Amino acid sequence: MAETPLVSVEDLTIDIGGAHVVDGVSFTVAPGKVMALVGESGCGKSLTSYAMLGLLPPAAKQSGGRILLEGTDLTRLSERQLRKARGKDISIIFQEPSASLDPLTTVGAQVAAAYRAHHGVSRKEAYARARQMLADVGIPDPDRRLHQYPFELSGGMCQRIMISIALICSPRVLVADEPTTALDVTIQAQILDLMKALVAERGTAIVIITHDMGVVADIADEVAVMYAGRIAEIAPVEALFASPRHPYTALLLASVPKLSDLPKADLATIDGTVPSPEEFGVGCRFADRCPLADERCREEQPPLVDCGGGHRSACFHIERMDEIPGVPA
């Protein structure tokens, strides 16, 4: 029996300059589960995440769809209602902690302010809660860190501060936009372990935005692969890696370097470039780069079809996937 979703994104469409830069995106996340949105830069991953919190940039407009948090449509809330929901019900970790934290305000003041925004408590109580939160995310010597400024801390430490701010009010949904970008592999592993612990201990539903398939394999339960604003494939993580059912996913996985590759061997690439919104056609947006594409692909938009086991793909040629080198039949 399928778990009841905590958050549901239904047919989300976002326009910029009249083009659907996010086009009919749908997915659900259950409590204690991690959904990864992956794809190349510009595919609409971050816009999707910002829409979930009502934080779209001025140039972007949501023209369709719903975002439901336990039945409440977040897209219909007023700005005042959204401010109450942000942090308390749904939070976000932004991609660049150094750019998101106030360089002129101490860490303690920033974490405490996030708590006081949703709880009518004293400054002393908020600081006590902030100190505990820093300890919970593994920051050593939290009493000292409370009085430091972001520029005095490392990138990994600042990312933990951002996680503290996002989690201090115990939101049910956490959106993480490239949370390990620009961190070394050791710190990256620590951040991912922290997020996995949150899922296990608190039942938090996480939507993680990334282009790193290693991160996906490490933390995700389900994966939605996006290309040019649309979902190309969505599947449980094991099924996606073992048997991709969309040419783009297959080629994306083939381009990931492997330990078995010979030294100085050429890296696998995907021919062509991602189309700009002005170049989007009526058919499959991957058609011009796809080795299986035909005229139907260029003239019709392929729907997401069920491949079994919760695996869905938007491709007319799923049965021909074995024609792509390296893809299991």
C-alpha positions as a printed NumPy array, in Angstrom:
array([[  0.   ,   0.   ,   0.   ],
       [  1.421,   3.381,  -1.055],
       [  2.204,   5.882,   1.667],
       [  0.093,   9.044,   1.908],
       [  2.105,  11.929,   0.41 ],
       [  3.118,  14.747,   2.707],
       [  3.704,  17.1  ,  -0.212],
       [  2.338,  16.838,  -3.758],
       [  3.389,  18.908,  -6.744],
       [  0.672,  18.627,  -9.375],
       [  1.095,  19.753, -12.996],
       [  3.299,  22.716, -12.003],
       [  3.86 ,  25.154, -14.866],
       [  6.074,  28.245, -14.65 ],
       [  6.462,  30.814, -17.425],
       [  9.26 ,  33.247, -18.229],
       [  8.734,  35.514, -21.192],
       [  5.811,  33.426, -22.407],
       [  7.763,  30.14 , -22.473],
       [  6.965,  27.191, -20.188],
       [ 10.343,  26.829, -18.467],
       [  8.719,  24.381, -16.029],
       [  6.053,  22.439, -17.886],
       [  3.587,  20.126, -16.143],
       [  5.902,  18.852, -13.411],
       [  4.295,  16.429, -10.931],
       [  5.688,  14.36 ,  -8.059],
       [  4.896,  13.408,  -4.464],
       [  7.   ,  12.887,  -1.345],
       [  5.925,  10.827,   1.667],
       [  7.05 ,  11.484,   5.26 ],
       [ 10.58 ,  10.226,   5.891],
       [ 11.379,   9.95 ,   2.18 ],
       [ 13.805,  11.796,  -0.098],
       [ 12.908,  12.863,  -3.634],
       [ 15.787,  14.002,  -5.834],
       [ 15.237,  16.362,  -8.764],
       [ 18.171,  15.984, -11.149],
       [ 19.174,  17.358, -14.514],
       [ 21.454,  19.809, -16.275],
       [ 21.699,  23.452, -15.264],
       [ 18.68 ,  25.401, -16.484],
       [ 16.308,  22.438, -16.581],
       [ 13.924,  23.984, -14.035],
       [ 14.964,  22.169, -10.847],
       [ 15.576,  25.258,  -8.741],
       [ 12.53 ,  27.107, -10.084],
       [ 10.425,  24.129,  -9.027],
       [ 11.898,  24.252,  -5.53 ],
       [ 11.4  ,  28.022,  -5.21 ],
       [  7.781,  27.676,  -6.326],
       [  7.199,  25.259,  -3.454],
       [  7.897,  28.11 ,  -1.018],
       [  6.401,  30.936,  -3.069],
       [  9.849,  32.391,  -3.744],
       [  9.86 ,  32.646,  -7.535],
       [ 11.902,  35.542,  -8.965],
       [  9.925,  38.497, -10.384],
       [ 10.451,  37.389, -13.999],
       [  8.895,  33.968, -13.359],
       [  5.16 ,  33.402, -13.046],
       [  3.347,  30.238, -12.019],
       [  0.709,  29.769, -14.71 ],
       [ -0.679,  26.409, -13.638],
       [ -0.693,  23.571, -11.168],
       [ -0.945,  23.089,  -7.428],
       [  1.484,  22.462,  -4.573],
       [ -0.266,  20.634,  -1.756],
       [  1.103,  20.3  ,   1.769],
       [ -1.139,  17.804,   3.553],
       [ -4.059,  18.979,   1.433],
       [ -3.39 ,  22.736,   1.71 ],
       [ -2.629,  24.386,  -1.627],
       [  0.387,  26.596,  -0.92 ],
       [ -0.112,  28.459,  -4.199],
       [ -3.416,  29.877,  -2.934],
       [ -2.025,  31.28 ,   0.313],
       [ -1.529,  34.998,   0.793],
       [  1.995,  36.337,   1.287],
       [  1.268,  36.703,   5.002],
       [  0.127,  33.089,   5.232],
       [  3.182,  31.954,   3.262],
       [  5.518,  33.754,   5.666],
       [  3.94 ,  31.785,   8.511],
       [  4.331,  28.516,   6.606],
       [  7.962,  29.11 ,   5.613],
       [ 10.243,  27.759,   8.3  ],
       [  7.416,  26.269,  10.338],
       [  5.885,  23.875,   7.774],
       [  8.325,  23.965,   4.859],
       [ 11.929,  25.23 ,   4.79 ],
       [ 14.695,  25.592,   2.253],
       [ 18.471,  25.285,   2.294],
       [ 19.861,  27.552,  -0.397],
       [ 22.75 ,  26.668,  -2.678],
       [ 25.277,  29.225,  -1.435],
       [ 25.343,  29.567,   2.363],
       [ 27.918,  32.368,   2.227],
       [ 25.505,  34.407,   0.095],
       [ 22.432,  33.535,   2.156],
       [ 23.798,  34.358,   5.603],
       [ 24.061,  37.968,   6.782],
       [ 27.798,  38.744,   7.1  ],
       [ 27.135,  41.542,   9.626],
       [ 25.035,  39.481,  12.054],
       [ 26.286,  36.771,  14.402],
       [ 25.379,  33.166,  13.773],
       [ 23.432,  32.995,  17.017],
       [ 21.312,  36.008,  16.155],
       [ 20.416,  34.574,  12.747],
       [ 19.458,  31.128,  14.04 ],
       [ 17.547,  32.598,  16.993],
       [ 15.667,  35.019,  14.711],
       [ 14.337,  32.089,  12.681],
       [ 12.904,  30.582,  15.863],
       [ 11.456,  33.824,  17.225],
       [  9.71 ,  34.473,  13.906],
       [  7.341,  31.587,  14.639],
       [  7.388,  31.422,  18.447],
       [  6.654,  34.237,  20.853],
       [  9.638,  33.588,  23.093],
       [ 12.249,  35.732,  24.79 ],
       [ 15.647,  36.416,  23.277],
       [ 17.26 ,  34.265,  25.961],
       [ 15.017,  31.299,  25.207],
       [ 15.575,  31.689,  21.464],
       [ 19.344,  31.707,  21.953],
       [ 19.12 ,  28.576,  24.112],
       [ 17.167,  26.868,  21.358],
       [ 19.677,  28.093,  18.768],
       [ 22.564,  26.697,  20.804],
       [ 20.858,  23.304,  21.004],
       [ 20.191,  23.366,  17.272],
       [ 23.865,  24.02 ,  16.497],
       [ 24.782,  21.066,  18.671],
       [ 22.148,  18.897,  16.95 ],
       [ 23.705,  19.484,  13.527],
       [ 27.163,  18.588,  14.785],
       [ 28.761,  22.009,  15.17 ],
       [ 31.537,  21.79 ,  17.777],
       [ 31.736,  24.327,  20.61 ],
       [ 28.267,  25.824,  19.934],
       [ 28.621,  28.409,  22.733],
       [ 31.535,  29.969,  20.855],
       [ 29.954,  29.666,  17.411],
       [ 26.852,  31.584,  18.547],
       [ 28.928,  34.754,  18.804],
       [ 30.907,  34.339,  15.585],
       [ 30.144,  35.812,  12.17 ],
       [ 29.702,  33.731,   8.984],
       [ 33.017,  34.944,   7.51 ],
       [ 34.813,  33.359,  10.478],
       [ 33.497,  29.897,   9.591],
       [ 34.298,  27.376,   6.864],
       [ 31.937,  26.62 ,   3.967],
       [ 30.884,  23.335,   5.548],
       [ 30.217,  25.048,   8.871],
       [ 28.133,  27.743,   7.163],
       [ 26.1  ,  25.041,   5.444],
       [ 25.384,  23.499,   8.845],
       [ 24.281,  26.933,  10.057],
       [ 21.877,  27.118,   7.114],
       [ 20.524,  23.676,   8.006],
       [ 20.093,  24.851,  11.61 ],
       [ 18.048,  27.844,  10.449],
       [ 15.951,  25.642,   8.162],
       [ 15.232,  23.044,  10.851],
       [ 14.918,  25.017,  14.078],
       [ 11.116,  25.133,  13.812],
       [ 10.895,  21.407,  12.9  ],
       [  9.319,  21.776,   9.428],
       [  7.633,  18.77 ,   7.908],
       [  9.184,  19.396,   4.48 ],
       [ 12.767,  20.418,   3.721],
       [ 13.818,  21.625,   0.272],
       [ 17.583,  21.467,  -0.291],
       [ 18.877,  23.304,  -3.36 ],
       [ 22.319,  21.885,  -4.216],
       [ 23.234,  21.612,  -0.504],
       [ 26.693,  20.134,  -1.156],
       [ 27.859,  22.395,  -3.996],
       [ 31.416,  23.734,  -3.533],
       [ 32.048,  21.522,  -0.494],
       [ 34.895,  19.018,  -0.432],
       [ 33.933,  15.346,  -0.477],
       [ 34.486,  14.822,   3.266],
       [ 32.211,  17.704,   4.262],
       [ 29.737,  16.67 ,   1.556],
       [ 29.479,  13.214,   3.107],
       [ 28.897,  14.742,   6.54 ],
       [ 26.1  ,  16.986,   5.258],
       [ 24.403,  14.048,   3.52 ],
       [ 24.706,  11.914,   6.654],
       [ 23.11 ,  14.736,   8.631],
       [ 20.202,  14.932,   6.211],
       [ 19.705,  11.161,   6.316],
       [ 19.611,  11.309,  10.115],
       [ 16.894,  13.987,   9.925],
       [ 14.783,  11.733,   7.742],
       [ 15.243,   8.773,  10.076],
       [ 14.752,  10.636,  13.363],
       [ 12.136,  13.257,  12.485],
       [ 10.281,  11.785,   9.531],
       [ 11.076,  14.89 ,   7.495],
       [ 10.2  ,  14.753,   3.799],
       [ 13.104,  16.075,   1.727],
       [ 13.198,  17.376,  -1.833],
       [ 16.847,  17.647,  -2.863],
       [ 17.902,  19.514,  -5.997],
       [ 21.175,  18.308,  -7.516],
       [ 23.064,  17.479, -10.689],
       [ 25.376,  15.062,  -8.848],
       [ 24.326,  11.462,  -9.451],
       [ 26.613,  10.336,  -6.602],
       [ 24.543,  12.418,  -4.184],
       [ 21.374,  10.906,  -5.668],
       [ 22.636,   7.356,  -5.155],
       [ 23.647,   8.164,  -1.57 ],
       [ 20.499,   9.791,  -0.237],
       [ 17.448,   9.52 ,  -2.53 ],
       [ 14.534,   7.104,  -2.34 ],
       [ 13.037,   8.298,  -5.616],
       [ 14.408,  10.327,  -8.521],
       [ 12.765,  12.667, -11.016],
       [ 15.001,  13.388, -14.008],
       [ 14.213,  16.771, -15.574],
       [ 15.138,  18.013, -19.018],
       [ 14.243,  21.448, -20.44 ],
       [ 11.47 ,  22.004, -17.916],
       [  9.786,  18.613, -18.144],
       [ 10.144,  15.359, -16.241],
       [ 11.71 ,  12.8  , -18.555],
       [ 11.694,   9.91 , -16.094],
       [ 10.731,   9.239, -12.498],
       [ 11.536,   6.066, -10.592],
       [ 12.785,   4.495,  -7.358],
       [ 16.515,   5.184,  -7.147],
       [ 17.624,   1.544,  -7.498],
       [ 15.457,   1.013, -10.583],
       [ 16.677,   4.199, -12.228],
       [ 20.36 ,   3.276, -11.891],
       [ 19.831,  -0.378, -12.806],
       [ 17.525,   0.126, -15.783],
       [ 16.978,   3.684, -17.063],
       [ 13.937,   3.908, -19.307],
       [ 14.585,   7.242, -21.012],
       [ 17.462,   7.963, -23.441],
       [ 18.405,  11.155, -21.607],
       [ 18.702,   9.347, -18.265],
       [ 20.749,   6.576, -19.869],
       [ 23.16 ,   9.014, -21.498],
       [ 23.357,  11.087, -18.309],
       [ 24.361,   8.006, -16.291],
       [ 26.825,   6.941, -18.99 ],
       [ 28.581,  10.316, -18.69 ],
       [ 29.37 ,   9.792, -14.987],
       [ 33.079,   8.837, -14.6  ],
       [ 33.676,   5.335, -13.229],
       [ 36.573,   3.838, -11.297],
       [ 36.871,   1.191, -14.005],
       [ 37.57 ,   3.823, -16.702],
       [ 41.059,   3.716, -18.151],
       [ 43.415,   6.572, -17.212],
       [ 43.06 ,   9.572, -19.542],
       [ 40.14 ,   7.908, -21.331],
       [ 37.708,  10.273, -23.051],
       [ 34.664,  11.083, -20.973],
       [ 31.295,  10.149, -22.423],
       [ 29.257,  13.17 , -23.511],
       [ 25.765,  13.913, -24.805],
       [ 25.867,  15.403, -28.297],
       [ 24.243,  18.773, -28.846],
       [ 23.091,  21.416, -26.386],
       [ 20.03 ,  22.029, -24.244],
       [ 17.5  ,  24.112, -26.203],
       [ 16.676,  27.6  , -24.974],
       [ 13.042,  28.304, -24.062],
       [ 12.602,  30.085, -27.403],
       [ 13.605,  26.851, -29.164],
       [ 11.167,  24.551, -27.367],
       [  9.09 ,  22.686, -29.949],
       [  5.777,  20.897, -29.647],
       [  7.346,  17.451, -29.313],
       [  9.942,  15.881, -27.028],
       [ 12.447,  18.532, -25.997],
       [ 15.272,  15.977, -26.064],
       [ 14.524,  14.901, -29.647],
       [ 17.378,  16.827, -31.31 ],
       [ 19.965,  15.107, -29.071],
       [ 18.351,  11.669, -28.848],
       [ 19.785,   8.699, -30.783],
       [ 16.309,   7.084, -30.927],
       [ 14.28 ,  10.112, -32.059],
       [ 12.015,  10.036, -35.114],
       [  9.442,  12.402, -36.622],
       [  6.793,  11.446, -34.075],
       [  9.125,  12.55 , -31.269],
       [  9.468,  15.982, -32.89 ],
       [  5.746,  16.397, -33.508],
       [  4.161,  14.949, -30.336],
       [  4.894,  15.385, -26.661],
       [  5.404,  11.921, -25.129],
       [  3.376,  11.406, -21.939],
       [  4.801,   9.84 , -18.776],
       [  3.816,   6.177, -19.046],
       [  3.976,   3.488, -16.385],
       [  6.848,   1.029, -16.838],
       [  5.939,  -0.956, -13.712],
       [  7.179,  -0.802, -10.137],
       [  6.62 ,   2.937,  -9.798],
       [  8.855,   3.59 , -12.821],
       [  7.542,   6.08 , -15.409],
       [  9.126,   7.44 , -18.568],
       [  8.174,  10.076, -21.145],
       [  9.463,   8.284, -24.229],
       [  7.856,   6.669, -27.291],
       [ 10.743,   4.192, -27.625],
       [ 11.112,   2.583, -24.198],
       [ 11.326,  -0.863, -25.838],
       [ 14.413,   0.266, -27.834],
       [ 16.516,   1.335, -24.844],
       [ 18.886,  -1.59 , -25.438],
       [ 20.036,   0.17 , -28.618],
       [ 21.834,   2.768, -26.487],
       [ 25.342,   1.473, -25.595],
       [ 25.756,   0.467, -21.967],
       [ 22.041,   0.318, -21.166],
       [ 20.663,  -2.985, -19.793],
       [ 18.127,  -4.611, -22.078]])
